[in-house]
């Protein structure tokens, strides 16, 4: 038995585990890197131990540092969260060798599911349906191409040790196979230290449906129904829901039974997820789903399962780790309503969803439960004032809505996202809102290709409403809040005894200069000159009046920037410094600059080298992903300004080009 848990993780999952452990009367220990010294999970825990610098390889992946933290604090069990060491069998063995309880499955189960090819062979033996494909040991390129032809195009190449979409390539034509194979192998080698791949038939209308399973050490195994995770971008989940839309009861039973059998076949213990790919072209059916992989840990999207079952899955993990039997049998588990989760990320949809960084100058959510069941729930590992850094995943929060029906849950989630405000970094909020309005998604007609097919429409930016610059100008001029003093003159900002005052505010928005003229109508009342747009200030904030319609919006100034939040969209403005010299010329198209902070993983160009437009020049690693920078035009590399292994900042020049004839 143990009474103190160390959480070998960070961010929202660490805070999530601490919340439940505290409710059960257990003490908690957080570990942290230098970058996380004042993070939410550190502040929530009873104790905290530093384990190294910011890079994960020097902190959260250091088994010896984590075990030492457990030793000095007297923790009796370790919860791995997800990611990092959560699916590392060597870590499990080290934890148990130290006399501690690992709050997850045995190392043997993790190994059984760790390599996709071996896992699929094991599932075939257990009678679990698997996708047709090649899962053998041979890795000769010609042989793999031959197998792809036998399977029939389109095929999917997957790194056998992969996850999160890394080392995965879709190939639709035989002539593209060789290049795709080389790319998948290189990414598998870089991400997992294993270049081996498997080749599978690509399902043309695929739905990603996963089953939550739970097992105890006494031979009991149950499933907690399904989650639909089909809304994905680059194989990364964006929105998840439970139960799956259009799931017939007999198919749910068949899929659940297959998942339970899969867990039994490897002697599983604890929380896990069996991921299936289903053919959605003719609706979900018993002969149309196949085993894809198993995640031998708690999933990011577990809150939707908690919402529809009324259970706390972390509490179940703790009870199973204590040696208890499962709290409920399969017959006692039921589905209540519908739940949908959206992942709020710091990422720039206009730049191909590049991860973003920045300090969260504002982070406001509607009233919601925190790490607990409710009609609206927010799981966040950051608070206002925290920084999103290049060292870790850029997820800001998970927003989860529960309702009696799918329509109610979607409506509740959409309203919650519209009321969410983030300042200091770009986010995918507008993209999430567009997804929730997507006609096919709303109708439950979805597959993993939905986002890719409609990406342009989902990322299209509607015109900025005319009242938004007025709000920005008020915030920039400091007129969006009551005066600091309470004297009669303080209330008359902008007053002139010879007529109405006019204040000109110069702003910049997406490279365009705006001159906004504000005229004062009275204390706390302004309008934009020449328009019918008015703004008044009351105790609740700013009230906009346009053509007789009144509604609320918010604006805030942070340094030389202003953000306006309006109907779920955030608009950023710069306040130009009139004394600053503008470097208008810059480097133009002759410079390749870093689009984000990160690590120069590979430099594929050298001075004097001729390059063609679109040719890869450098590979950056940031937020656990690789990003390729290409030549903007034909030319010759004039100078290489960054070296492999260098840590660079957003905007740093990496190399420059010159015309071939210079």
Order of alpha helices (4+ residues) and beta strands (2+ residues): beta-alpha-beta-alpha-beta-alpha-beta-alpha-beta-alpha-alpha-beta-alpha-beta-beta-alpha-beta-beta-beta-beta-alpha-beta-beta-alpha-alpha-beta-beta-beta-beta-beta-beta-beta-beta-beta-alpha-beta-alpha-alpha-alpha-alpha-alpha-beta-beta-beta-beta-beta-beta-beta-beta-beta-beta-beta-beta-beta-beta-beta-beta
